Amino acid sequence: MINFLLHGILLGYGAAVPIGPVNIIIMSYALKSYIYALLFGIGAMCADIFYLILLNYGILNFLNTPIILKSLAVFGAIFLLYISYTIIKNAHNKISFKDVEFSSKLQTFLKGFLLTISNPYTIGFWLSIATISSDKSSSIAIISGLIIAIFSWISLMPLFVYKNRNFINNHMARNLSYIASIILLFFAFMLIYKNFII
C-alpha cells in the first residue's frame, strides 16, 4: 500500500511541477498575493478531483471523444487568451497587494477550476492514470498520493515565490508578467494546433 502511495505522490509531482498554464498563473498571482495564488491552485486541484470522480464512475471515458476534446480545446484557448490579456493589463502594477485590483476570491478559485477543467490534456492524464492501478485498494492509495503531491505543490511553490517577492523589483515583475503572458499565448496556440491542425 505504501508503495502505491509513493507511486501516486511521484505521479502527482510529475503532473504538478512542469511549467504549464496553471503554474505560470499561480506564480503571477504569488508575486502579489499568496492567498489568491493558493485559491487559484485549489481551483485547479478541484477540477482534477472532479475528473477523478468521473473516472471512478467510468464517465470520463465518454468525454474522451474528438468533439468533446475539440470543444474543450477551443474554450481552453479562449480562456488562456483572456488570462494572458489580464496579466498584460496588470503588468504595470507595483508589487503591493493594496495597489492591485484582484477579482473576488471566488472568481479566482473559479478561474483555476475552469482553466483545468477545459484542458483536454487533463482528461488524457487521468485516463492514463486509470490504466496504472489494478484494484480498488491500490487505486485509492495512488489517488491519495496524487492529491497529497498536487496540494503540497500548489501550497509551497506560491509561498516560496511570495516570500521572495521582495528580491524582485517592479521592472523585473513587469518583465516576468510579459513573459508569463507570452507563454500562456503559446499554450493557447498549442491547444488549437494539436487539436485542429495536426
N, C-alpha and C positions, 0 to 999 in steps of 0.2 A: 504493500500500500504506500509506504514511504517513497519507494522508487517511482511510482506513478505520480505522486505529489510533486516530487522533484522534476519529473519529466514535464509536468504541467507548468511548473514555475519557469523552467528553461524555455518552453514554448511561448509562455506569456511575455517574457523579456524579449524573445526573438520577434514577437509581433509588435511590442510596445516601443522598443528602443530605436529602431531605424527611423531616420528623419523622413517624415511624411507630413501631410497637411495638418493633422491633429497636433503633432509635436511642434511644428512651426508656429501655430496659433497659440498654443499653450505658452511657449517661450515669449511670444509678443505680449501676451497678457501679463506674464510674470515680471516683465520689466517695470510694470506699473502697479500691479496688484496681485498678490499671491492668491487671495480668495477667489478672484474672478478666473485666474488660471486654473485653480483647482476645480471650480464649478464647471468650467468648460471640459476639463478632463473627465470629471464624473459623468457628465452628459454623454461623452463618447463611450465611457465604460458601460453605461446603462444600455446603450444601443447594442454593445457586444453581448450583454446579458440577455437582452431581448431576442437576439438571434440564437443564443444558446437555448432559450426556452423553445423557440420554433424548431430548432434542431432536435431537441429532446422528444418533441411530439411528431417529428417527421414532416413538419410543414415546410421547412427550409428547402427541401428537395424540390418542392413545387415552384419555389421562387427562382430556381436555377434554370430559367428559360431565356432564350435570346430577347424576347420582347420586354420582359421584366428587367433584365440586366441592362439593356439599352436605355430603357426609361430611367433607371436609376443613374446611369452614366450622364444623361442629359441634365437631370436635376442636380446631381453632384457637381457637374462642371459649372452650372449657373450659380450654385451656392458658393463654390470656390471663388468665382469671379466677384461675387458680392463681397465676400470677406476680404479678398485682395484689395478691392476698392476702399473698404472701410479702414484697412491698415494704412493705405497711402494717405487717405483723408486725415488720419490722426497722427501721421508720422512727425509732424512739426511740433506736436505737444511735448512739453517737458516731462521728464521722468519724475512725476509727482502725482500721487493719486488724486489730490484735490483739484488738480488742473485738467484732469482727463474726464471726458464725457463717456461713461460706460452705458451699455444697455442695462436693463434691470438684471438682477441675479438669475431670475427665472429665464429671461431671454438668453443669457449667456449659457446656461445649462442646456437650453433647447438647441442652441447653435451647435454645441458639441454633439448632442444626440443626432440632430439632422445630418450633420456632416458625415458621421459614421454610418448611420442607417442608409444613407443614399450612396454609399460607396460599394459598387458591385464586387470589389475585391474582398470586402468584408465577408460577403456570402461565400466566396470561394475559399477563404481562410477557414471559416467554421465548418464548411463541408469537408475540407481536408482533415480537420481535427476529428471528425466523426469516424474516419477510417482508422484512426490510431488505437482507440480503445476497443477492447474485445468483449467486455462485460460491464454490467452496471456499476460495480464497485470500483473498477479501475477508471471508468468514465467520471464518476463523482470526484475521485482523487485528482484526476487530470484537470477537470474543470475548476476545482478548488485552487489548484496550483496556478492556473491561468489567471484567476481573479486576484489572487494574492500578488502575483507579479505585476499585473496591469495597475492595480491600485497603488502599490508601493512606488511604481514609476511615476504615475501622474501626481503623486503626493510629494515625492522627494525631488524630482527634476525641477519643477517650478519653484520649489522652496530654495534650491541652490541658486537658481537664476535670480530670484527676488532678493536673497540675502547678499548677493554680489553685485546688485544693480548699481551701487554707488561707485563701482570701478568703471562704469560705462557712462561717459558724458553724453550730453544731448545730441551732439553731432554724430557720435557713434550709434546712438539709439535710432536716430533718423535713418542712417545708412542701413542699419540692421532691419528696420521696418521695410525699406525699399527692397532689400534682398529677399526678405520673407515674402513680400508681395509678388515678386518675380517668380519665386519658387512655387507659390500657390497657382500662379498663372500657368506654369509649366505642368503642374499636376492636372489642372483643368483641361489643358490641351491633350495630355496623355489619355485622359478618360475618354475623350471623343475619338482620338486617333485609334486607340486599341479596340474600341467597340464599334466603330463605323468605317474606318479606313483600311485597317489590316484585314 
